[in-house]
Amino acid sequence: MRIVLFIPLIFVLLSCQNQDKKTSIVHRMPSGIVQDTTNIAKDTLAMIYDSIAFSGKLGWVFSKSEFDAVFGPTIDSSISVFDDPPCNGGAFGEPNVPTDSLDHWKKNCLYLYQNESKFEQRFDSVAVENFRFSGTSFIRYKGHILNKETTVDDFAKLFPHVPIDLSDMDVYQEGTLQVLNIPTGMPLDDGHIKIFFKNGHLYMMHYWSPC
């Protein structure tokens, strides 16, 4: 898949080559030991989807007015979702567009690019597709601020029971990044959150679900 900018969900289109090539592994448990997770809190086994606050204020989906208030009303650029359709309809699912309303939908279903991040807008709703930790961009997770200064070790400390297995991934227009797939903690969820690192620091993230 490639980034033009997440994402279905939420999602970046990325090149999926070399996903199995492991380049850096930090294990919380010695190799060969199976960990009993029965009495371990689930929020240390996953990155809880609903506990992520973009810019410390917003979840994954919010209103356009909230987007304007937090990220700014003037976007860097935008294109119609219909010019680059996401898999499975993207964050909001496949649209049921009446033929006589197509032009109206094209004007109100957009990819918004702001501060190197990508969002998907459908009328008054906006979803995070690909979030880049550039400039002052950050997320708040359970009281912790994660930004471009966050290292792999910093991130690992928040998830002491999750093996931090980083793999190389060739990402469109980005080159080779290190990626970690971490569960969302949501029941019956086949997706996961992809966390990307560059030069040992947090670089971008998005939610991924199978097409």
Salt bridges, closest charged atoms under 4 A:
ASP43 OD2 - LYS142 NZ 3.68
ASP68 OD1 - LYS64 NZ 2.68
ASP84 OD1 - ARG2 NH2 3.11
GLU116 OE1 - ARG132 NH1 2.77
GLU129 OE2 - LYS118 NZ 2.82
ASP165 OD1 - HIS27 ND1 3.97
GLU174 OE2 - ARG132 NH2 2.36
